[in-house]
């Protein structure tokens, strides 16, 4: 499974404008709602419910908000960069800059976990994270993710 199989280039946001966790999550849901014809509020509620269990801010400036949504045909994801950093209650207490939102169908535990593991793996690389922070555009961010993902 490759990340670009469920992360479309039009779901990459180079400059998130939200200043709070919920605002960023809402922003990450919009491109998916538009391209996949899914209710944005339903996606947002899924992420907000997951965040109530504990922050998906995994540290080092990265968060992977995720959840399962009934009726989805398959995995889908969006990515956003907040250059200014957001307080997302990350485990290391530092601001979060890179947000990878993942949604899975309700009965897809295996695919969901594999996707989370793959995303987590590529974002562990500090050089990769830095290149994403320096990227000039959403297209460049998507290309960087695709290139890093192809190494595994």
N, C-alpha and C positions, 0 to 999 in steps of 0.2 A: 504494500500500500504506500503510495506516494502522497505527500501533502497536497500537491497541485491537483490531485484527483478530486479534492473537496474544497480547495481554496481557489476561487476564481480571481483573476486579476482585477475585476471590477468590485471586489469585496475587500480591497486593500485601501486603507485610509492613511495617507502620509502624514497628515496633521490633524489629529483629533482636537476638537475645540472645547470639549467638555472639561470642566474644572473639578468635577467630583466623580467618584466611582459610578454612581447611578447614571450620571449624564454620559459618561464614556460608554457604559454598557448599552444605553439606548442608541447611541451613535453607531456602535458596532452592529446593532440589529437592523438598522435601516437598509443597507445595501442587500442584505439577505432577504428581507421582506419584499423588496422591489423585484429582485431577480428570480426568486423561488416562489413567489406568490404565497407567502406565509405571513400570518399576522405578526407585525412587529411587537405589539404589546405582549402577545403570547411568548415570543422569544425572550423579551425583556423580563417578564415575570419568571421564566425558567431560570435565567441567570441570577436574578435577585433572590429567588428562593434558595439557590445553591450557595450564594454568598452568605446567607443567614446561618449556614452550617459552619462557616469558617471561610476566611479569605482564600481565594485562588491565586493570590499573589505569592509566587513561589520564591521570590527573592531575586537579587541581582538585576532588578529593574524589569522583571518579567511577570506577567499574570496570564493564566490560562483559564478564564471563566468558561464553564461548560455545563451542559445539561442535556437531558433526553426530552424529546418533544413528540407526543403522539401524532401519528399521521405523516411524519417526514418520510420521503422516499429513500433517503440515504444520508450519509454524513454531509454536513455543510459547515463552512467556517468563514470567519472574517478576521482581518488583522488590522490593527491600528497602532499608530505611533503617537505618543504624547511627548514631544520634545521637552516641554516644561516639567514633566513628571507630575504624577497624581498620587495623593495619599490613598493607597488602596489596601491599607492594613496588611502589607506584605510581611512574611515571616521574619525578614531581616530588618523591618522597620524603616526601610529606605523607600524613596519615591519609586513608582512604577512608570516605565516609559513605553514598554512593549506589551500589547494586549492581543492575545490570540483567542478569539471566541470560537468554541466548537459546539456544534449541536449534532445529536445523533437520534435516530429513530428509537422509540420506546423499548423495543426488544432487540437491541444490538449491543449487548454488553461487551462482546469480544472485539468488535470493530471500534467501539468507543474507547476501550482501554488501549488498544494498539495505537490508535490515533493520538491519544494523550501522551503515551510513551514516546512516540516518534517526535511530536512537537517539543516535548520536554528535552529530549536528547539533543536536537539541533540548537536549542536555545541555551544549552549549557556552555557552548563555545563562546568565550569572551570576545574573540576577534570577530565572530559572526555578529554578535550583538552590537558591537561598535560599528560595523559596516552598515547595519540597518539604521542606526542612529544618524549616520552621516549621509545616507542615501538622499539623492536629490528629488526623487519622485516616487509615486506609488508603483509605477511600472518597474523602476529599479529595485524597489523592495521585493516585489513579486519575483523578479529574476534572481535576486540574492537568495530568497527562500528556496526557490526551485534548485539552484546550484548546490546549496548546502544540503538539501534533502537528498540529492542524487549521490552524495558521498556515502550514504548508509544503505 
